[in-house]
Amino acid sequence: MNNEHECHYHHDDTPHTHEHYHDGIAHTHTHVHDDDHHHTHEMLDGDESKEEKTLKILLGHWVEHNKSHEEGFAEWVEKSKNMGKAETSQFIEKAIEFMKQADNMLEEAEKHME
């Protein structure tokens, strides 16, 4: 996986060094340029950005979080039926179905992060 970030600078022809952070690790690049320029720094394969790590964690967390709500919803399906609120229970059941579909989509998204 290549991760990149872009730099935009205007410099004279003096060599300059600038520092970048990838996943909390600093490294520097030295350049000489005499005009506006645009350059891209690629991260080595296997490097993983902080955002990628965060997203992987969040995807799993969101699924578990949803499942905990689904359990609570299921309890209220029965309670609402016992209250004589059949339509309410049907909408809660439908919400559970949609949450399960969302969980499936989040799990698929997580697979594509590997």
DSSP file (Angstrom, degrees, kcal/mol; ACC not computed):
  #  RESIDUE AA STRUCTURE BP1 BP2  ACC     N-H-->O    O-->H-N    N-H-->O    O-->H-N    TCO  KAPPA ALPHA  PHI   PSI    X-CA   Y-CA   Z-CA
    1    1 A M              0   0    0      0, 0.0     2,-0.5     0, 0.0    46,-0.4   0.000 360.0 360.0 360.0 128.0    0.0    0.0    0.0
    2    2 A N        -     0   0    0     43,-0.1     2,-0.4    44,-0.1    42,-0.1  -0.912 360.0-169.7-103.7 127.3    1.4    3.4   -0.9
    3    3 A N        -     0   0    0     -2,-0.5    40,-3.3    40,-0.4     2,-0.3  -0.932  10.6-172.8-112.4 140.5    0.3    6.4    1.1
    4    4 A E  E     -A   42   0A   0     -2,-0.4     2,-0.3    38,-0.2    38,-0.2  -0.905  16.3-168.8-130.8 155.8    1.2    9.8   -0.1
    5    5 A H  E     -A   41   0A   0     36,-1.3    36,-2.2    -2,-0.3     2,-0.3  -0.982  21.5-131.7-139.1 153.4    1.0   13.4    1.0
    6    6 A E  E     -A   40   0A   0     -2,-0.3     2,-0.4    34,-0.2    34,-0.2  -0.753  11.4-157.9-108.3 149.1    1.7   16.4   -1.0
    7    7 A C  E     -A   39   0A   0     32,-2.2    32,-1.6    -2,-0.3     2,-0.5  -0.981   3.2-168.8-125.1 138.0    3.8   19.5   -0.3
    8    8 A H  E     +A   38   0A   0     -2,-0.4     2,-0.3    30,-0.2    30,-0.2  -0.986  23.4 152.5-126.4 119.5    3.4   22.9   -1.9
    9    9 A Y  E     -A   37   0A   0     28,-1.0    28,-1.7    -2,-0.5     2,-0.4  -0.948  37.1-144.3-141.8 160.0    6.2   25.4   -1.4
   10   10 A H  E     +A   36   0A   0     -2,-0.3     2,-0.3    26,-0.2    26,-0.2  -0.992  36.1 160.3-124.0 122.6    7.9   28.4   -3.0
   11   11 A H        -     0   0    0     24,-0.5     2,-0.1    -2,-0.4    -2,-0.0  -0.905  37.2-123.1-135.5 161.0   11.6   28.5   -2.4
   12   12 A D        -     0   0    0     -2,-0.3    21,-0.7     2,-0.1    23,-0.2  -0.111  58.0 -77.2 -83.9-162.2   14.7   30.2   -3.8
   13   13 A D  S    S+     0   0    0     21,-0.2    21,-0.2    19,-0.1     3,-0.0   0.255  94.5 117.8 -87.9  17.6   17.5   28.0   -5.0
   14   14 A T  S    S-     0   0    0     19,-0.2    19,-0.4     1,-0.1    17,-0.1  -0.656  73.9-111.3 -80.0 132.9   18.8   27.4   -1.4
   15   15 A P        -     0   0    0      0, 0.0     2,-0.3     0, 0.0    17,-0.2  -0.367  42.8-174.0 -59.9 143.1   18.6   23.7   -0.3
   16   16 A H  E     -B   31   0B   0     15,-2.6    15,-2.5     2,-0.0     2,-0.4  -0.968  17.4-148.6-139.5 155.7   16.0   23.2    2.3
   17   17 A T  E     -B   30   0B   0     -2,-0.3     2,-0.4    13,-0.2    13,-0.2  -0.980  12.9-173.9-124.8 136.5   14.9   20.4    4.6
   18   18 A H  E     -B   29   0B   0     11,-2.2    11,-2.0    -2,-0.4     2,-0.4  -0.984  17.2-133.2-131.9 149.1   11.4   19.8    5.8
   19   19 A E  E     -B   28   0B   0     -2,-0.4     2,-0.3     9,-0.2     9,-0.2  -0.760  18.9-171.6-103.2 142.4   10.2   17.2    8.2
   20   20 A H  E     -B   27   0B   0      7,-3.0     7,-2.3    -2,-0.4     2,-0.5  -0.932  13.2-142.4-128.4 153.3    7.1   15.0    7.8
   21   21 A Y  E     -B   26   0B   0     -2,-0.3     2,-0.5     5,-0.2     5,-0.2  -0.972  15.1-179.8-118.4 129.6    5.4   12.6   10.2
   22   22 A H  E >  S-B   25   0B   0      3,-2.3     3,-1.9    -2,-0.5    26,-0.1  -0.978  79.9 -19.0-126.1 116.1    3.9    9.3    9.1
   23   23 A D  T 3  S-     0   0    0     -2,-0.5    -1,-0.1     1,-0.3     3,-0.1   0.875 128.8 -52.5  55.5  38.8    2.2    7.3   11.8
   24   24 A G  T 3  S+     0   0    0      1,-0.2     2,-0.5     0, 0.0    -1,-0.3   0.473 113.7 117.8  80.3   1.7    4.1    9.3   14.4
   25   25 A I  E <   -B   22   0B   0     -3,-1.9    -3,-2.3     2,-0.0     2,-0.3  -0.905  55.1-144.0-107.6 124.4    7.5    8.7   12.9
   26   26 A A  E     +B   21   0B   0     -2,-0.5     2,-0.3    -5,-0.2    -5,-0.2  -0.605  25.0 164.3 -87.1 143.2    9.4   11.8   11.6
   27   27 A H  E     -B   20   0B   0     -7,-2.3    -7,-3.0    -2,-0.3     2,-0.3  -0.972  22.9-133.9-148.8 161.0   11.6   11.8    8.6
   28   28 A T  E     -B   19   0B   0     -2,-0.3     2,-0.4    -9,-0.2    -9,-0.2  -0.786   7.2-159.4-119.4 159.0   13.1   14.6    6.5
   29   29 A H  E     -B   18   0B   0    -11,-2.0   -11,-2.2    -2,-0.3     2,-0.5  -0.998   9.5-152.7-132.8 135.6   13.4   15.4    2.8
   30   30 A T  E     +B   17   0B   0     -2,-0.4     2,-0.3   -13,-0.2   -13,-0.2  -0.935  22.8 168.8-111.7 133.9   16.0   17.8    1.4
   31   31 A H  E     -B   16   0B   0    -15,-2.5   -15,-2.6    -2,-0.5     2,-0.4  -0.950  28.2-148.9-139.4 156.0   15.2   19.6   -1.9
   32   32 A V        +     0   0    0     -2,-0.3     2,-0.3   -17,-0.2   -19,-0.1  -0.995  30.7 158.5-124.6 124.9   16.5   22.5   -4.0
   33   33 A H        -     0   0    0    -21,-0.7   -19,-0.2    -2,-0.4     4,-0.1  -0.993  29.8-166.5-143.3 147.0   13.9   24.4   -6.0
   34   34 A D  S    S+     0   0    0     -2,-0.3     2,-0.3   -21,-0.2   -21,-0.2   0.184  74.4  28.7-119.8  17.5   13.9   27.8   -7.5
   35   35 A D  S    S-     0   0    0    -23,-0.2   -24,-0.5   -26,-0.1   -26,-0.1  -0.930 102.2 -56.4-155.8 180.0   10.2   28.2   -8.3
   36   36 A D  E     +A   10   0A   0     -2,-0.3     2,-0.3   -26,-0.2   -26,-0.2  -0.410  65.4 173.3 -61.2 141.5    6.7   27.1   -7.1
   37   37 A H  E     -A    9   0A   0    -28,-1.7   -28,-1.0    -2,-0.1     2,-0.4  -0.960  30.4-147.7-149.7 167.5    6.6   23.4   -7.1
   38   38 A H  E     +A    8   0A   0     -2,-0.3     2,-0.3   -30,-0.2   -30,-0.2  -0.997  23.4 169.2-137.5 128.2    4.5   20.4   -6.2
   39   39 A H  E     -A    7   0A   0    -32,-1.6   -32,-2.2    -2,-0.4     2,-0.4  -0.982  21.6-141.5-142.1 157.4    5.9   17.1   -5.1
   40   40 A T  E     -A    6   0A   0     -2,-0.3     2,-0.5   -34,-0.2   -34,-0.2  -0.936   6.2-152.4-119.9 137.1    4.6   13.9   -3.6
   41   41 A H  E     -A    5   0A   0    -36,-2.2   -36,-1.3    -2,-0.4     2,-0.4  -0.945  14.3-151.0-108.4 125.3    6.2   11.8   -0.9
   42   42 A E  E     -A    4   0A   0     -2,-0.5     2,-0.3   -38,-0.2   -38,-0.2  -0.759   8.5-135.7 -95.6 141.4    5.3    8.1   -1.0
   43   43 A M        -     0   0    0    -40,-3.3   -40,-0.4    -2,-0.4     3,-0.1  -0.666  34.8 -98.0 -87.5 151.0    5.3    6.0    2.2
   44   44 A L    >   -     0   0    0     -2,-0.3     3,-2.1     1,-0.1   -41,-0.1  -0.306  47.3 -87.8 -66.9 151.0    6.8    2.6    1.9
   45   45 A D  T 3  S+     0   0    0      1,-0.3    -1,-0.1   -43,-0.1   -43,-0.1  -0.285 116.8  33.6 -54.2 143.4    4.6   -0.4    1.4
   46   46 A G  T 3  S+     0   0    0      1,-0.4    -1,-0.3   -45,-0.3     2,-0.2   0.146  87.0 123.5  92.7 -19.8    3.4   -1.8    4.7
   47   47 A D    <   -     0   0    0     -3,-2.1     2,-0.4   -46,-0.4    -1,-0.4  -0.505  45.8-160.1 -71.4 144.5    3.3    1.6    6.3
   48   48 A E        -     0   0    0     -2,-0.2    -3,-0.0    -3,-0.1   -46,-0.0  -0.992  12.1-128.3-131.6 127.3   -0.1    2.4    7.7
   49   49 A S     >  -     0   0    0     -2,-0.4     4,-2.1     1,-0.1     5,-0.2  -0.274  23.2-115.2 -71.4 159.7   -1.4    5.8    8.5
   50   50 A K  H  > S+     0   0    0      1,-0.2     4,-2.5     2,-0.2     5,-0.2   0.883 118.0  55.1 -59.4 -38.9   -2.8    6.8   11.8
   51   51 A E  H  > S+     0   0    0      2,-0.2     4,-2.7     1,-0.2    -1,-0.2   0.884 105.7  51.2 -64.2 -38.8   -6.2    7.4   10.0
   52   52 A E  H  > S+     0   0    0      2,-0.2     4,-2.4     1,-0.2    -1,-0.2   0.928 111.3  47.2 -63.8 -44.5   -6.2    3.9    8.5
   53   53 A K  H  X S+     0   0    0     -4,-2.1     4,-2.1     1,-0.2    -2,-0.2   0.920 112.8  49.9 -61.6 -43.3   -5.6    2.3   11.9
   54   54 A T  H  X S+     0   0    0     -4,-2.5     4,-2.9     1,-0.2    -2,-0.2   0.921 109.9  50.3 -61.7 -44.5   -8.3    4.5   13.4
   55   55 A L  H  X S+     0   0    0     -4,-2.7     4,-2.7     1,-0.2    -1,-0.2   0.908 108.3  52.4 -62.6 -42.1  -10.7    3.5   10.7
   56   56 A K  H  X S+     0   0    0     -4,-2.4     4,-1.5     1,-0.2    -1,-0.2   0.922 112.8  45.3 -59.1 -43.6  -10.0   -0.2   11.2
   57   57 A I  H  X S+     0   0    0     -4,-2.1     4,-2.3     1,-0.2    -2,-0.2   0.927 113.0  50.6 -65.1 -44.9  -10.7    0.2   14.9
   58   58 A L  H  X S+     0   0    0     -4,-2.9     4,-3.2     1,-0.2     5,-0.2   0.897 104.8  56.3 -62.8 -41.4  -13.9    2.2   14.3
   59   59 A L  H  X S+     0   0    0     -4,-2.7     4,-1.7     1,-0.2    -1,-0.2   0.934 111.9  42.4 -58.1 -46.9  -15.4   -0.2   11.8
   60   60 A G  H  X S+     0   0    0     -4,-1.5     4,-2.1    -5,-0.2    -1,-0.2   0.897 114.8  51.3 -64.8 -40.3  -15.2   -3.0   14.4
   61   61 A H  H  X S+     0   0    0     -4,-2.3     4,-2.9     1,-0.2    -2,-0.2   0.914 106.8  53.4 -63.2 -43.5  -16.4   -0.8   17.2
   62   62 A W  H  X S+     0   0    0     -4,-3.2     4,-2.6     2,-0.2    -1,-0.2   0.896 108.8  49.5 -61.0 -40.8  -19.4    0.4   15.2
   63   63 A V  H  X S+     0   0    0     -4,-1.7     4,-2.4    -5,-0.2    -1,-0.2   0.950 114.0  44.7 -63.5 -48.8  -20.5   -3.2   14.5
   64   64 A E  H  X S+     0   0    0     -4,-2.1     4,-1.9     1,-0.2    -2,-0.2   0.898 113.1  51.8 -62.8 -39.7  -20.2   -4.1   18.2
   65   65 A H  H  X S+     0   0    0     -4,-2.9     4,-1.6     1,-0.2    -1,-0.2   0.930 110.3  48.2 -61.8 -46.4  -22.0   -0.9   19.2
   66   66 A N  H  X S+     0   0    0     -4,-2.6     4,-2.6     1,-0.2    -2,-0.2   0.914 108.7  54.2 -60.7 -43.0  -24.9   -1.6   16.8
   67   67 A K  H  X S+     0   0    0     -4,-2.4     4,-1.8     1,-0.2    -1,-0.2   0.868 104.9  53.7 -62.4 -35.6  -25.2   -5.1   18.1
   68   68 A S  H  X S+     0   0    0     -4,-1.9     4,-1.4     1,-0.2    -1,-0.2   0.884 111.0  46.6 -66.3 -35.8  -25.5   -3.9   21.6
   69   69 A H  H  X S+     0   0    0     -4,-1.6     4,-2.8     2,-0.2    -2,-0.2   0.880 106.2  58.6 -71.1 -37.6  -28.4   -1.7   20.5
   70   70 A E  H  X S+     0   0    0     -4,-2.6     4,-2.6     1,-0.2    -2,-0.2   0.896 104.1  52.1 -58.1 -40.2  -30.0   -4.4   18.6
   71   71 A E  H  X S+     0   0    0     -4,-1.8     4,-1.6     1,-0.2    -1,-0.2   0.917 111.5  46.0 -62.7 -43.4  -30.3   -6.5   21.8
   72   72 A G  H  X S+     0   0    0     -4,-1.4     4,-1.5     1,-0.2    -2,-0.2   0.887 111.4  52.3 -66.1 -38.6  -31.9   -3.6   23.6
   73   73 A F  H  X S+     0   0    0     -4,-2.8     4,-1.6     1,-0.2    -2,-0.2   0.921 105.4  54.9 -62.2 -43.8  -34.3   -3.0   20.7
   74   74 A A  H  X S+     0   0    0     -4,-2.6     4,-1.5     1,-0.2    -1,-0.2   0.882 105.1  53.6 -59.1 -38.7  -35.3   -6.7   20.6
   75   75 A E  H  X S+     0   0    0     -4,-1.6     4,-1.9     1,-0.2    -1,-0.2   0.898 109.3  48.4 -61.2 -40.4  -36.3   -6.4   24.3
   76   76 A W  H  X S+     0   0    0     -4,-1.5     4,-2.5     2,-0.2    -1,-0.2   0.694 100.5  65.3 -78.2 -18.3  -38.5   -3.4   23.5
   77   77 A V  H  X S+     0   0    0     -4,-1.6     4,-2.0     2,-0.2    -1,-0.2   0.961 108.3  40.9 -60.8 -50.2  -40.1   -5.2   20.6
   78   78 A E  H  X S+     0   0    0     -4,-1.5     4,-2.4     1,-0.2    -2,-0.2   0.912 115.2  50.5 -64.9 -43.1  -41.6   -7.6   23.1
   79   79 A K  H  X S+     0   0    0     -4,-1.9     4,-1.3     1,-0.2    -1,-0.2   0.909 110.3  49.2 -62.9 -41.8  -42.4   -4.9   25.6
   80   80 A S  H  <>S+     0   0    0     -4,-2.5     5,-2.9     2,-0.2     4,-0.3   0.873 109.9  51.9 -68.1 -34.8  -44.2   -2.8   23.0
   81   81 A K  H ><5S+     0   0    0     -4,-2.0     3,-1.7     1,-0.2    -1,-0.2   0.929 108.0  51.9 -62.3 -44.2  -46.2   -5.8   21.9
   82   82 A N  H 3<5S+     0   0    0     -4,-2.4    -1,-0.2     1,-0.3    -2,-0.2   0.762 106.0  55.5 -64.0 -24.7  -47.2   -6.4   25.5
   83   83 A M  T 3<5S-     0   0    0     -4,-1.3    -1,-0.3    -5,-0.2    -2,-0.2   0.512 121.4-109.4 -81.9  -5.2  -48.3   -2.8   25.7
   84   84 A G  T < 5S+     0   0    0     -3,-1.7     2,-0.9    -4,-0.3     3,-0.2   0.687  80.5 131.3  82.8  18.7  -50.6   -3.4   22.7
   85   85 A K     >< +     0   0    0     -5,-2.9     4,-2.2     1,-0.2     5,-0.2  -0.583  19.0 158.8-104.5  68.2  -48.4   -1.3   20.5
   86   86 A A  H  > S+     0   0    0     -2,-0.9     4,-2.1     1,-0.2    -1,-0.2   0.893  72.6  50.4 -61.0 -43.3  -48.1   -3.7   17.5
   87   87 A E  H  > S+     0   0    0      1,-0.2     4,-2.1    -3,-0.2    -1,-0.2   0.903 109.5  52.0 -64.6 -39.0  -47.2   -1.0   15.0
   88   88 A T  H  > S+     0   0    0      1,-0.2     4,-2.2     2,-0.2    -1,-0.2   0.935 109.5  49.1 -60.5 -45.8  -44.5    0.3   17.3
   89   89 A S  H  X S+     0   0    0     -4,-2.2     4,-2.4     1,-0.2    -1,-0.2   0.868 108.7  53.9 -62.9 -36.0  -43.0   -3.2   17.7
   90   90 A Q  H  X S+     0   0    0     -4,-2.1     4,-2.2     2,-0.2    -1,-0.2   0.898 108.9  48.0 -65.7 -39.7  -43.1   -3.7   13.9
   91   91 A F  H  X S+     0   0    0     -4,-2.1     4,-2.2     2,-0.2    -2,-0.2   0.883 111.2  50.2 -69.2 -36.5  -41.1   -0.5   13.3
   92   92 A I  H  X S+     0   0    0     -4,-2.2     4,-2.2     2,-0.2    -2,-0.2   0.918 110.0  50.9 -65.6 -41.7  -38.6   -1.5   16.0
   93   93 A E  H  X S+     0   0    0     -4,-2.4     4,-2.0     1,-0.2    -2,-0.2   0.904 109.7  50.4 -60.2 -40.8  -38.2   -4.9   14.3
   94   94 A K  H  X S+     0   0    0     -4,-2.2     4,-2.4     1,-0.2    -1,-0.2   0.889 107.6  53.6 -64.6 -39.1  -37.6   -3.1   10.9
   95   95 A A  H  X S+     0   0    0     -4,-2.2     4,-2.5     1,-0.2    -1,-0.2   0.900 106.7  52.3 -61.6 -40.1  -35.0   -0.9   12.6
   96   96 A I  H  X S+     0   0    0     -4,-2.2     4,-2.3     2,-0.2    -2,-0.2   0.918 108.4  51.0 -61.3 -43.2  -33.2   -4.1   13.8
   97   97 A E  H  X S+     0   0    0     -4,-2.0     4,-2.0     1,-0.2    -2,-0.2   0.925 111.3  47.5 -59.7 -45.0  -33.2   -5.4   10.2
   98   98 A F  H  X S+     0   0    0     -4,-2.4     4,-2.5     1,-0.2    -1,-0.2   0.885 109.9  52.6 -65.6 -37.8  -31.7   -2.2    8.9
   99   99 A M  H  X S+     0   0    0     -4,-2.5     4,-2.7     2,-0.2    -1,-0.2   0.898 107.9  51.4 -64.4 -38.7  -29.1   -2.2   11.6
  100  100 A K  H  X S+     0   0    0     -4,-2.3     4,-2.2     2,-0.2    -1,-0.2   0.891 109.8  49.9 -64.6 -38.3  -28.1   -5.8   10.7
  101  101 A Q  H  X S+     0   0    0     -4,-2.0     4,-2.1     2,-0.2    -2,-0.2   0.913 110.6  50.0 -64.1 -41.7  -27.8   -4.6    7.1
  102  102 A A  H  X S+     0   0    0     -4,-2.5     4,-2.6     1,-0.2    -2,-0.2   0.912 108.5  52.8 -62.0 -42.1  -25.6   -1.8    8.2
  103  103 A D  H  X S+     0   0    0     -4,-2.7     4,-2.6     1,-0.2    -1,-0.2   0.915 107.8  51.2 -58.7 -43.7  -23.5   -4.2   10.2
  104  104 A N  H  X S+     0   0    0     -4,-2.2     4,-2.1     1,-0.2    -1,-0.2   0.906 110.9  48.0 -60.5 -42.2  -23.0   -6.3    7.1
  105  105 A M  H  X S+     0   0    0     -4,-2.1     4,-2.4     2,-0.2    -2,-0.2   0.902 112.2  48.9 -66.4 -40.9  -21.9   -3.3    5.1
  106  106 A L  H  X S+     0   0    0     -4,-2.6     4,-2.3     2,-0.2    -2,-0.2   0.887 110.4  51.3 -65.7 -38.7  -19.5   -2.2    7.9
  107  107 A E  H  X S+     0   0    0     -4,-2.6     4,-1.8     2,-0.2    -2,-0.2   0.890 110.6  48.8 -65.1 -39.2  -18.0   -5.7    8.1
  108  108 A E  H  X S+     0   0    0     -4,-2.1     4,-1.5     2,-0.2    -2,-0.2   0.914 109.9  51.7 -65.0 -42.4  -17.5   -5.7    4.3
  109  109 A A  H  < S+     0   0    0     -4,-2.4     4,-0.3     1,-0.2     3,-0.3   0.913 108.0  52.7 -59.2 -42.4  -15.8   -2.3    4.6
  110  110 A E  H >< S+     0   0    0     -4,-2.3     3,-1.4     1,-0.2     4,-0.3   0.883 104.5  55.3 -62.1 -39.4  -13.6   -3.7    7.2
  111  111 A K  H >< S+     0   0    0     -4,-1.8     3,-1.2     1,-0.3    -1,-0.2   0.856 103.8  55.5 -60.9 -34.6  -12.6   -6.6    5.0
  112  112 A H  T 3< S+     0   0    0     -4,-1.5    -1,-0.3    -3,-0.3    -2,-0.2   0.487  93.6  69.7 -80.7  -1.8  -11.5   -4.1    2.3
  113  113 A M  T <         0   0    0     -3,-1.4    -1,-0.2    -4,-0.3    -2,-0.2   0.589 360.0 360.0 -85.9 -11.9   -9.1   -2.4    4.7
  114  114 A E    <         0   0    0     -3,-1.2    -1,-0.2    -4,-0.3    -2,-0.1   0.481 360.0 360.0 -79.8 360.0   -6.8   -5.4    4.7
